[in-house]
Amino acid sequence: MLDCTPKEPVPEGSHTIGKINPVKTCQPIGAMYAALGIHRCLPHSHGSQGCCSYHRMALSRHFHDPAMASTSSFTEGASVFGGAANLKTSIKNVFQIYDPDIIAVHTTCLSETIGDDIPAIIKQSEIPEGKYVIHCNTPSYDGSHVTGFSNMCKGIVNYLAEADDAPKKEQVNIFPGYVNPGDMREIQRIVTEMGIKSIMYPDTTNVMDSPMMKKYEMYPMGGAKIEDIKDSGNSKMTIALGAWSSAEAAAILQSKCKVQGVPLKIPIGVKATDEMIMALKDGFDVEVPLSLEIERGQVIDTLLDIHFQYEGKKVAVYGDPDIVIPLTELLITMGMIPKYIITGTNGKKFEQTINSMLEEAGIEGSKIKAEGDLFDLHQWIKEESVDLLIGNSHGKYIARAEDIPLVRVGFPVYDRAVHPLMPITGYRGCLRLIEMISNTLLDRRDHDALDQDYELIL
């Protein structure tokens, strides 16, 4: 079996001391998003009401859909005596009032500092027959939202995944990583095109991009079903997309249920998509369908047709490591120069991976930083500017101050619409990224030309 753990474990103790504007947000946001990827699941924030409100707000602003969650609503008493009573009461009330099939508990700074024993509290709680309560620990002062997503994925596997004594089924588990519902849907489409049955979890399709219906449903139709998650222990293979967000959960599933784990990059760009398709081809002995070959050919054709718009342009890329790594690989494929590459999540493996890509491409003089800061990025750009910024909405202040165009990719994106439904994964997503990058640079060139014409008139 293949080892699905990262070659270098993600180190603990990633604190924001000395940071001004870290390229990340806190763990519980990622845990809440992962929990929403289970059908009829209500995420539960074990901490103060304000924490839960912020996390729901951040997800709702990005996805333009309501992020439903409950909270233990800590007060001063819970801060002193612990939150056990609050959590027990919350579990009882949530099942009685909101009737979810499963509650996914994640912790906050306060409950982690107190030291609440969540597994012990869950065992002492009133859980109706046929219902489930799972948990993960997500201290906000450690790691990032990607770490929280990973921790909830591990919790899902630990609590729910099971294996029978029967031979493994001809089906694949997909751990999609911290991506939008549109990306998850595109990954599922590619697997289906190859004729392979899949179980994806977390799966936020038809949850965080649910359609407007005649009647409001607190639990939309989407999300991975509990019985499918249980059956994932009987799958032949697990594809873990993203070392930071998925690899550890796949490693646990491999150890617990003997399901072979294959760690891969999130399929952003030609190379990363090729790798995922070939892993599925080899693992299930199937042929790559003509439809996917045509899509790949369209990407290559587009790269050749419009390379003059972006080739040689310098780029600053920032965001989650599992997004930035394959995105940087795509930019190199396009002939662009990734000048500055940073992530807010910890792990020196990020810097090593990016350095290897740049060295192989013969690109020198770039700056790479894990646990990075947008303030650092701004200072670098002031010293030597770039032609384009690629990252989340928080970079708009640098873009505005330095008059550099920004392509919004990743999490969070607060000031654009439709993006959660539009994929950046797979060959179709690759075409979309090429379109966004080339058209943004083309608009800038036209803008500069108009400025020059105006100066000549004056």
Secondary structure, 3 states (H helix, E strand, C coil): CCCCCCCCCCCCCCCCCCCCCECCCCHHHHHHHHHCCECCEEEEEECCHHHHHHHHHHHHHHHCCCCCCEECCCCHHHHHHCCHHHHHHHHHHHHHHCCCCEEEEEECHHHHHHCCCHHHHHHCCCCCCCCEEEEECCCCCCCCHHHHHHHHHHHHHHHHCCCCCCCCEEEEEEECCCCCHHHHHHHHHHHHHCCCEEEECCCCCCCCCCCCCCCCCCCCCCCECHHHHHHHHHEEEEEEECCCCCHHHHHHHHHHHCCEEEEECCCCCHHHHHHHHHHHHHHHCCCCCHHHHHHHHHHHHHHHHCHHHCCCCEEEEECCHHHHHHHHHHHHHCCCEEEEEECCCCCCHHHHHHHHHHHHHCCCCCEEECCCEHHHHHHHHHHCCCCEEEECHHHHHHHHHHCCCEEECCCCCCCCCCHHHCCCCHHHHHHHHHHHHHHHHHHHHHHHHHHHHHHHHC
